[in-house]
Amino acid sequence: MGRYVIRRLLQMVPVFIGTTFLIFVMVYALGDPVAAMFGDRAPDPATAAQIRHAMYLDHSLPAQYVHYMKQIFTGNFGTAATGQPVTELMGSAFPVTIRLTLVAFAIEAVAGIGLGLLAGMRRGRFADTGVLAFTLLVVAVPTFVTGYVLQYFLGVKWHVANPAVAEGAPIGDLILPGLVLAAVSLAYVARLTRTSVAENARADYVRTAVAKGLPKRRVVTVHLLRNSLIPVVTFLGTDIGGLMAGAVVTERIFNIHGVGYQLYQGILRQNPPTVVGFVTILVIIFLAANLLVDLLYAVLDPRIRYA
């Protein structure tokens, strides 16, 4: 196990470098950060040249990337358009988005697996058809439509939840935006679980467990569901980073000042340090989640061994 983890960590290094380099090139090649600072006014050439030199923009993109990575390893992610260090924005934004992501992940996992298990155990029946129709509807409707509709009815009209989430709000206020954020992923989890459960329900080990007289609950939870969760865990693990990165729309709808809000502001103000810095952390989270998923395979299936 130890050698496998070390090997995976080493494999993550070129992936991290390649991903961050592509992001860096795309962001810095799309616009001029110096011109964006002055807005509609044309900057003085001498002042612009001085700023470019201070920001290391008078070098080639590969040289800028190497300089940027050296700064990251010292904890310096650059300065935002507001003059704040990007690390300060991260310190205020990531805790908010992590809380929102955890709420969305819990909704996605519990409701998605529950609906998928219900549909898989009753394949071809009314419950199965209902779950498939519901998940198809959720996938078909864009997130911003779902968000505004739920915000209006549950938050404005019926006062079931808060239509906007204030800074430092309790977990309860994050349930509605968490539901909006998790909706599409919940549908995919339900469909994955349903397909996997329906296939494994006809497997020999399930028939053997039933023939031995084991209680149905034990057959379903210990044998059937456990073996059916491997593809679901794969999706859930990779979706953690997707939920954090995909919170842009949800955070805009509910006025949440998290990672999505800061990324939106960074793109709107053409501030590359903010965009690249936040995306770099998201890449690290995504890689760590994938490693965790691979390690969880051995927990779900004891036959899996890592050399």
N, C-alpha and C positions, 0 to 999 in steps of 0.2 A: 504493500500500500504506500509506504513512504517513498519508494523509488518511482511509483506511478505519479504521485503528487509532484515530486521534483521534476519529472519529465514533462508533465502538463504545464507546470509553471514556466519551464524553459520554452515550451512551445508557444506560450502566451506572449513572450517578449516580442518576436517578430510580428505577431498579429497586432499587438499594441502599437508598435512603431509604424507599421504600414497603415493602420487605420487612422491614427492621429496625423500622420503626414498627409494623407489624402484630404482629411478635414481641414488641416492647416492651409494647404494649397488652394482648395476650393474657396475657403472663406477669405483669405488674403488676396486672391486673384480676382474676386468679384467686384471689389470697389477700392476706393482710396480712403483709408482711415483719416488721413490728415485733412483732406477736403471735407469729409463728413463733420469734422470738428468745427469748421467755420460756417457750415450750412450753405446758404445762398451767397454769402460773401466770398470773394476770391481772396485767398490768403496771400500775404506778401511772400514773394519767392524766397527771400532770405530766411524769413520766419519758418516757412514750410520746410526748407532744407534743414534748418536746425532741429525742428521737431522730428523729421524723418531720421536724422542721425541719432537723436536721443532714443527713438523707438526701434532703432536698428533696421529701419525700412530701406536704407540705402544700400543694402546687400541683396544678394540673390535669395530666392525663396528657400533653397536647401540650407543656406547659411543662416537665414532667419529661423528656420525650424530647429536647427541644432542649438542656436542661442536660446530659443524659447524652451526647449527641453531642459537645458542646463538650468534655466530659471525655475522651472517647475520642480526640479529635484531639490532646490533650495527653498521651496515654499512660496515662490513669487509667480503668480499667474497673471501679472500685469495690472493695468489700471483701467477701470470702466470709463465710459463717456462722462459720468457724473464726477469723476475725480476720485471715487472710492476705489480701494484695492479690490480686485475680483474676489480675493479670499474672504473679504467682509461680506460681499453679496452672497457667496456660497454659504457662509456661516448662518445667514438669516434665511436663505431660500431652501437649502437642502433639508433641514429639519421639518419644515412645513410639508414639502413634497414627499418625504419619507413617511410621515404620518398618513398622508392621503393615500400613498401607494400601499401601505400596510392594510388600511381599511378596504381599499379596492381589491387587494390580493385575497383578503379573507372572504369577501363577498364572492369573488370569482371562484375560489377553490371550493368553498362549502356549497354554495348554490349550484355551481356548475357540475360538480361531482354528484351532488344529490339528484339533480334533474337527469343527468346522464345515467345514473344507476337505475332510477325509476323507469326511464325509457328502455334501457337495455334489458331489464328484467321482464318488461311487458312489450317486447318487440311485436309490431304489427297490430297492437291494440290501440284503444283510444288515447291512453296516456302517452304512448310513443308518438302517435300522430300529433298530439297537442304540443309536446316538447319540440318536435321537429319544426312545426309551424311557428312556434314562439321564437325559437332561435333563428330561423330564417328571417323573420320580421326584424329582430334586433340587429342582425348583420346588415340587412338592406337599408335601414334607416341611418343616416349620418349621425355622428356623435353630437354635432352642434344642434341638430334638430331635437334629438332625445334630451339633451341638456336643457334647452330653452323650454321645451314642453313640460318636463318634470319640474323645472324651476318655477314656471308659471302656476301650474296646478297645485303642486305640493307646498311651494313656498309662498306664493302671492295669494292665490285664491283660497286654498284650504288651510293655510298656516300650519301645516304638518311639520315643515322643516324651514330653516332659515334660507331665504333666497340668496344671501351673500354670506361669506364666511370671513369673520374678522380675524385679525392677527391674534394668535394665542387662543383660538376658539377650542372648546372641548371636542373630544372624539365624536360625540353625538352629532355635532354640526357638520362633521365630515362624511356622514353616512350617505347623504344625498349626492354630493359630488363624487364620492367613492363609487356609488352605484352607477353613475353616468360614466365614469372612467372605466369601470370594469365590465360594462354591458356587453361590448363586442367580444371581449376575451371570454366572458362567462358563456356566451353562446358556443364558442369554439371548444371550450372545455367540456361542455355538456355533450356536444356531438362526438368528440373524441372518446369520452367515457362511455357513451351509449354504444358506439361501434365496438370498442374493445370488450365491454361486458357481454354484448350479444355474441361475439365470436368465442370468447372463453367459456361462456355458459354451456357450449356443446363439447368442451374438451373432456378428455378421458379422466383427468384428475378430479373434475367436478362430479362426474358420474360415480367415480369410485368413492368420493367423500359422502355422497348421498346414499350409496349402497351400504356403507358402513353404519348408517343410521345417525350421522352427525346432525345436530339441529340446523335448520335452514339458516338461521342468523349466523351461525359459525361458518357454514359453507360459504355464505355470501361475503362476509366481512374478512375472514381469515384467508380463504382460498381464492375465491373469484375476484373480489375487489382488489386485493393486494397484487395479484398478477396482472390485473387490467390497468393498474395505475402507472406503469412504466412510460408509455407514450404521453400520458397526461402530465406526469412530473416533468418530462422533457419540455413540454410546452409551457408549463407554469414557471420553470426555471428561466427559460429564455424570455418570458413575458415580463419579468420584473423590471429589466431595463426598458422594455417597451412601454410599460405603464408610466415610468418616470419621464421618459422622453415624450410620450404621448399626452402628457398632462397639460400641454400648451392650450388646447381648446377648452378643456374643463376648467382650468384655472382662470382663463379669461372670462368664462361665463359666470363663475361664482366669485370673481374678484379676489382670488387667492394669490398672494405674492410669493410664489414658490419658484421652482426651477423653470417651469414653462413661462411664467411671467418674465423672468430675467432673460431667458433666451429670446423671447419676443421683443423685449426692449433692446437687446443687443443687436438683433437683426434690423429692427426699425431704425436705430441710430447708427447703423453700420460700425459697430464697435467689435472688431475681431477678437480682442483678448477675452471679452465676456463670453462670446459664442464658443470659441475654441476651448477655453478653460472649463466651462460647464460640460461640453460634449466630451472632453477628455475624462472627466470624472465618471460620466455615464458609460464610457467605454470600459473603464476599470470595473464598474459595478456589473456590467454585462458579462465580462470575462470571469469574474469571481462567481457569478450565479451559474454559469455553465460548468465550472469546475465542481461546484456544490452538487449540481444535478448528477454529474457523473459518479460522484461518491455515494449519492443516495440510491443508485441502482443496486448496489450490493446489499443495502438494507431491505429493499423491496424484494429482491430475488437472491437468496443465499447461494445460488449456483454461480453467480458472477464473482469472479476473483480477479484482483488486479495484481499484476506482476511488477 
